[in-house]
Amino acid sequence: MSKIYLDFAATTPCDPRVVDVMKDYWNRKFGNPSSIHSYGREARAALDESREIISSAINAHPSEIYFVSGGTEADNCALKGLAAEMMKHGKNHIITSAIEHPAILETCSYLEKHGFKVTYLPVDGNGCTDPENIRREITGKTGLISIMHVNNEIGVINPLEEISRITKAQDIIFHTDAVQSFGKIPVDVNQLGVDSLSISAHKIYGPKGIGAVYLRRGASIEKLIHGGGQERGRRAGTESVPLAAGFAEAVKLIAEHKTQSSNLISSLRDKCEILLGERFPQIIINSKRDNAVPHILNFSFDSSKIEIDGEAILYNLDLAGIAVTSGSACGSGTLKPSPVLLAMGKDESTARASIRISFGRITENEEIKEFIERLSEIVSRIGKKRM
Ligand SMILES: Cc1ncc(COP(=O)(O)O)c(C=O)c1O
């Protein structure tokens, strides 16, 4: 039985061209970019070029990009560093949304223990944050707003441009977690109006272990990693040139795949939604097509119509060779219902009976059909119809 991977929002395979580019930097061009000799200069040139490629992909300046270990570190550094800075100006209020990734929510909960007040905004039935709710919660103490660009569980796209109009008018720093949007939909820091943004390489066919923070020039941030002067003194530690070069190559390849793969993925998504609807009348689609990225499709089994558990579906799908997830990858393994779906107003049983499938460049039509067949067999075996 062939295995089928439908979990590209959790991670993507490294593109072979990315692996090729990285090869040289592990051994032949192994210099430390801080060394002043020729080995170091060679590594520095590669690092600079990578920064240049990544910054231009989001319409930023290279000096606004800081390499970190991934999306989680990017969110941590940005939020903790910006919060520490705003505290110096007598501000201690942060606004975020209830459906952020744990990298943001857990950082906020840490900050709450260190003198900050955090408002967790509710979302509407589609998972979207209403900019008017943000406006209502702003006080004289608000210094930072963090709203994700695209949600990792349901794929909803937030109205960042509208939110940034509010933050700019009130001189509030605006951070966004763009880990799920970068490489999938346009991310232009100037158009979005954000001051700070997180991205991660392994979501875009790049290597694991590297990501970046974009920080608008002029924005002050407290450094969190102390040591040498790397990354312009903001994130000490010898930079990983192989990973940076791989990240940059993955970014270059986005352009090559853009039109072809986004059309293909949109049509796969639509086909999948149609097939799900035809086969399972008990299904509720949680990712609304008109305001979500095409690569994420989240659905629940309506608990008023069928008794079935998402974890059991997941487990059985895995036995059947299909990799999907319920909720975010970081939250799987727990039996808790998805907080994102609860925040969208789903009842606990329906939230628990939810599945996220996510498509990638290499997903094929046949795999979708096969997924529906195997899911159908599992649902008829373990699901209990309600009267
Ligand atoms: C929205 C979002 N933010 C942050 C992260 C964390 O990124 P990383 O795995 O690179 O630490 C993820 C990973 O799933 C994510 O989806």
The ligand as an ORCA input file, in Angstrom:
! r2SCAN-3c Opt
* xyz 0 1
  C       1.573     29.663     12.253
  C       2.805     29.012     12.774
  N       3.640     29.727     13.544
  C       4.773     29.205     14.031
  C       5.128     27.901     13.776
  C       6.403     27.348     14.325
  O       7.360     27.273     13.297
  P       8.652     26.304     13.446
  O       8.142     24.916     13.291
  O       9.549     26.730     12.333
  O       9.226     26.567     14.784
  C       4.276     27.110     12.994
  C       4.578     25.678     12.742
  O       3.696     24.884     12.528
  C       3.087     27.688     12.465
  O       2.265     26.988     11.697
*
